[in-house]
Amino acid sequence: MSAIPCHGAEAVAGNPPPAPVRSASPPTTSAASPVPSTTLLQGRSVVQIEHNGALYQLRSTRLGKLILTK
């Protein structure tokens, strides 16, 4: 007679059941990574941004504020 491996409540002490297999998820881009405004503006006071077919303007004011308009 051959032994049948068991898991759960009937598992032999010292032999925990195997851990579930998890597939590695592909790396994703995180929106949480900050992008410096100097990278976006590149020395300009206004930059145009196209998003979903619409054109936006990102403007840096003299007081150091950013304004995004459509």
C-alpha positions in Angstrom: 0.0 0.0 0.0 1.3 3.5 -0.8 0.9 6.5 1.3 -1.3 9.3 0.0 0.1 12.8 0.8 -2.4 14.8 2.7 -2.7 18.5 3.4 -4.7 20.6 5.9 -5.8 19.3 9.3 -4.3 15.9 8.6 -0.9 17.1 7.7 2.0 15.5 9.6 3.5 17.8 12.2 6.6 19.5 11.0 5.6 19.2 7.4 3.4 22.2 6.6 1.3 22.1 3.4 3.0 23.6 0.3 2.6 27.3 -0.2 0.3 28.4 -3.1 2.0 29.1 -6.4 1.9 32.7 -7.3 2.7 33.9 -10.8 5.0 36.9 -11.0 3.1 40.0 -12.1 4.7 42.1 -14.8 6.3 45.4 -13.7 3.9 48.3 -14.0 4.6 52.0 -14.3 3.7 53.8 -11.2 2.0 57.2 -11.3 3.4 57.7 -7.8 6.9 58.5 -9.1 7.3 62.3 -9.1 8.4 64.1 -12.3 10.2 67.4 -11.6 8.4 70.4 -13.2 11.8 71.4 -14.7 11.8 68.1 -16.7 8.4 69.0 -18.1 9.0 72.7 -18.8 12.7 72.4 -19.9 13.4 76.1 -19.2 10.2 77.3 -20.8 7.3 79.0 -19.0 4.6 77.2 -21.1 4.5 73.7 -22.5 1.7 72.1 -24.5 0.5 68.7 -23.4 -1.7 66.5 -25.6 -3.9 64.1 -23.6 -6.7 61.9 -25.0 -6.9 64.0 -28.2 -7.2 67.3 -26.2 -4.5 70.0 -26.0 -3.6 71.5 -22.6 -1.2 74.2 -21.5 1.0 73.9 -18.4 2.2 77.3 -17.4 4.6 78.3 -14.7 3.9 81.7 -13.1 6.3 84.3 -11.8 5.4 83.2 -8.3 6.4 79.6 -9.0 2.9 78.2 -9.3 1.7 75.8 -12.0 -1.5 76.4 -14.0 -3.0 73.7 -16.3 -5.6 74.9 -18.8 -7.4 73.3 -21.6 
